[in-house]
Amino acid sequence: MKTSARVVVIGGGVVGCSILYHLAKNGWRDVMLLERQELTSGSSWHAAGGLFTVVRPNAAAEMHRYTFQIYRELEEERGQPCGFHFTGGLNICRTQDEIDSNAMMQSACRRLGIEGHFISLEEAKEKAPVLDTSHMIGAFWEEEGGHVDPASATNAFAAAAREMGATIQRHTPVTATNQRADGSWDVVTDKGTIHAEYIVNAAGLWGREVARMAGIELPLMPVEHHYLVTENIPLIENLGFELPQINDNETGSYARQEGMGMLLGAYEDKMTHWAKDGTPLDFGHELLPDNLECMEWNFEKSVEIMPCLGEAGVKRVINGPMIFSPDLSPLIGPHPALRNYFCANGVMAGFNQGGGIGRVIAEWIIGGEPEIDIFNWDVARFGEFATQKYTEEMTRYFYENRSEKIFPYQSFPAARPQAKSPVHDRLAAAGAVFGTGFGREHATWFAPDGTPAEDSLTYRQPNWWQPVAEEGRRLREGAGLFEFSDMAKFEVSGPNAEAWLDRIMANRLPKPGRLCLTPMLSEKGKVIGDFTVSNLGDRYLIVGTYAMQLAYLRHFRKHLPAKGVTLRNLSDGLSGLALAGPKAQSIMAALTDQPMDTAAFRFMDAKQITLAGVPDVIALRVSYTGESGYELYMPPQHQPQIFDALRECRATLCGLRALMMLRLEKSWPAWGLEITSDYFAHECGMMHHVKFDKGGFIGREAAQNYAPPREVPITLTVEAGDLAIWGDEAIFLDGAPVGYVSSGGWGPVTGQHIALGYVPPQARREDGDYAVEIFGKLHSAKLQPKPLYDPAGSRMRA
């Protein structure tokens, strides 16, 4: 057996074999895969192998489509059989919500050129004669649907990787992973030790066990999952063609043809966790005892639309374990706590996503970053809050409610409450409706007296639409107060702090007592962070997106010098409040001896003041609302005192949804929506924050030698009537799709539907005949070349 390899992939399922294949395909041939038993042991061998491409968000759709295409490549170009059945896919629509959901996905997928459209019930019956359409109100067809044979697809990746020089070692369990001082790894097996530059944990059901060898915990939990295969069905025997993949999302069921019978799988409404504390090391190609009672409801609902299922005998029942993350999405990428350690775990739909994950992991290892923004699947999206209890509760909720739609801004009841701010009870008493993010509760909006303090779930205008707009209007007329702890906050100090931070950030650092807005660029020049950096004299305070804090730390630590810089994560160590509006200055003046007039406390100033009797409050003269305002940071124990004082000055309580609506009126981008690592600074409107003349910084050369922008930002007002714009809707110009909406909502003061989005440069025309697609219909839109509210920006500087 080899004793060294550049990369060791642990796990021989479809994901591990895909990663090995993509590394070899990209020229890294000194790579090795270790499998404890046979390839496909664990979950891969018993998977149903279904394929579909019309999904959200767009990064997931891109991964699904790439996987679909790679199977064709393996078969047609490399001669590796995958058992690929290109049948198309049919989504069953029983309710208007399902119609709306598919219409939104149809619009979103236009961006990628993925074909999906509604068909008549008659056409659905022609494509799938097993259907009884009397229980349906619609049907959605996706062209790129089908299934593969799990064993064939996995072995196709493996065989192609071997042909290119990769090594696969079966029956070689890993017993330890030990990191050397230089960041490389010793991978210990029962056959010897392999020295590797990189490790990839693709161990499937054993992902937790392999992670623990490196001293980390992954939020993963195995569950039992059933599907059954019927005896031959005469109707299918006489068809003469293969049935499409049939998805009944409202019952959490999926079906396809298997031989001359059918395969029916279900996300049972009463799920069972398995091996909560650890997967048995001797488990391999075994199945679990079946329990068809747990999918009885799913089966009965499936018989409604496919009556032949109720008449067919059951040939076999498969109950095999699968392993999920808390939100059922994969955990991929470099682990933020370790060097040269990559994760590819919790992949629910391995045969749908495995090809794309292999591509992304190979890009990340070889090139330092993936080509597309993949944060929704990044292992860094979960922190210490994702305990075993949290993971168990979340996987149960999402699995059992797989049939439920996910609505815009929806918060989920599982694993609640999460971490609370010191003023949480005060917010609740004022009618706050809470959401969560990265393990913390935050106020999303405040229900007026007589209004239930809960969200209505809809794709149209929800119950909070007008209350949130009213919060925004009251802020613009007076002052609004936000609980603002949900921000990533880092303190940087030490003799080399300025030099290090100047290399990390693309903007020029502020002078003492000032702050700046700055992007952080990757080595390839893409935007991977958006920050406020404040110079507090003896240290810097960096403020960014709360949910990104581990991804930020991963990048910071990668470039942190051995000495001279002290980096502290204060994301939970400092609480926050934000005050904004034309009366904000006078309210602040009433609570401090610090002069608060514009001459003494300028826009973009950063000071430490005594506020409401609390010393050393960090006060930043900046606001995301477009009004004069302040971000205030203090130790958690002092937040209630300052909050109460601000409330006594009649500041209106506002939730984060009001903030998101207010920034639309200013055409200001938001991280994760308009600003993502998909874009370079000159594409997302951040080039004015990149200072090439300041000297060297990470990404400088790539950003300076940029190609013409692929897309540019755009602001539209839309004639949407009583509907709503949420994001991912297609933008049309002269009747043809040209771009997409990145986020949308309602302008509290302007009283208009506003959509921010992206189009190619040539499609940004002031006289353009624009429209936005909402639920399959085009709604007239108008380009807004300037912000709708205070385009000169005078109010925020007042």
Secondary structure, 3 states (H helix, E strand, C coil): CCCEEEEEEECCCHHHHHHHHHHHHCCCCCEEEECCCCCCCCCHHHCCCEECCCCCCHHHHHHHHHHHHHHHHHHHCCCCCCCCEECCEEEEECCHHHHHHHHHHHHHHHHHCCCEEEECHHHHHHHCCCCCHHHCCEEEEECCCEECCHHHHHHHHHHHHHHCCCEEECCCCEEEEEECCCCCEEEEECCEEEEEEEEEECCHHHHHHHHHHCCCCCCCEEEEEEEEEECCCHHHHCCCCCCCEEEEHHHCEEEEEECCEEEEEECCCCCCECCCCCCCCCCCCCCCCCCHHHHHHHHHHHHHHCCHHHHCCEEEEEEEEEEECCCCCCEEEECCCCCCEEEEECCCCHHHHHHHHHHHHHHHHHHCCCCCCCHHHEHHHCCCCCCHHHHHHHHHHHHHCCCCCCCCCCCCCCCCCCECCCCHHHHHHCCEEEEEECCEEEEEEECCCCCCCCCCCCCCCCCCHHHHHHHHHHHHHCCEEEECCCEEEEEEECCCHHHHHHHHECCCCCCCCEEEEEEEECCCCEEEEEEEEEECCCCEEEEEEHHHHHHHHHHHHHHCCCCCCEEEECCCCCEEEEEECCCHHHHHHHCCCCCCCCCCCCCCEEEEEEECCEEEEEEECCCCCCCCEEEEEECHHHHHHHHHHHHHCCCEECCHHHHHHHHHHCCCCCECCCECCCCECCCCCCHHHCCHHHCCCCCHHHHHCCCCCCCEEEEEEECCCCCCCCCCCEEEECCEEEEEEEEEEECCCCCCEEEEEEECHHHCCCCCCEEEEECCEEEEEEECCCCCCCCCCHHHHC
